[in-house]
Amino acid sequence: MQGAIYAEGLVKTFGDVRALDGVDLDVPEGTVLGLLGPNGAGKTTAVRCLTTLLTPDSGRAVVAGIDVVKNPNEVRRSIGLSGQFAAVDEYLTGRENLQMVGQLYQMRAKEAKARAAELLERFNLADAADRPSKTYSGGMRRRLDLAAALVVSPPVMFMDEPTTGLDPVNRQQLWEVIQELVAGGTTLLLTTQYLEEADHLAHDICVVDHGRVIARGTSDQLKAQTGGERVEVVVHEPEHIGAAREILAGFGKGETTVAEHTRKLTVPVTGGAKLLAEVIRDLDAQGIEIDDIALRRPTLDDVFISLTGHLAEASEQDEQETR
């Protein structure tokens, strides 16, 4: 069964740049798809094609059961979009911004006013509702932008790096709002460079690079592709590194690596917490004092590095493929 957001073979070029090179997506209703990728990978281009802001050169896309090329106006009535930058009129108050959006969607004035008041309360903006939005902080403007995208309670939402530049408190607040939306049945496509964000919010993840989907699955599935658990041990005395290495080799499912300067030994393992207890027992039996020991699972950072060859760090320059 086709999802609430569906794309097959999407291609979009800008001159010699192939921003999308045959992208396939399928997002079931009421779930979150995290679209991960470095700057220039094609994330924003994909969002713009799916939200009718760009027309794909080839391929097919359907949102909320509507073909985005054949019926773009119908698609726009069924979606909400929060882009990388807060799209609010800085000379209007927060309340006026939301009421204006409602009226653009042909809501009655009374209905638009009531909806604006409801959203201002929900996004903790009621106290600043009648101030010009140019006086808002970055986090407040971001929340106002998201509120504007929700004026008509769309069944499908697109959020393009919604928390970029926000402090941890505002980011956490937006995460809570997103979780509430999805719990209420909204389908969401979320692009992000914050791997913790995808890990926290997304039911499924697609990793894109150079306009292609290079991996997809749940967070746990992607981590499993990268490799299993590993034990990390930091010994107290450098002279104990050799003996600790021998002990870890008996438990390991691969080569033990050693960082001499930090006295850290790392070995891939299977067996979980039970095995960790056995490692501690054997180290203690040999009189090897340790400063730290831990059982680590791969992170999405590890996944990203293994797939793309570099970290998923937000750069100061935004994606350029659509400019």
Disulfide bonds with the S-S distance in Angstrom:
none
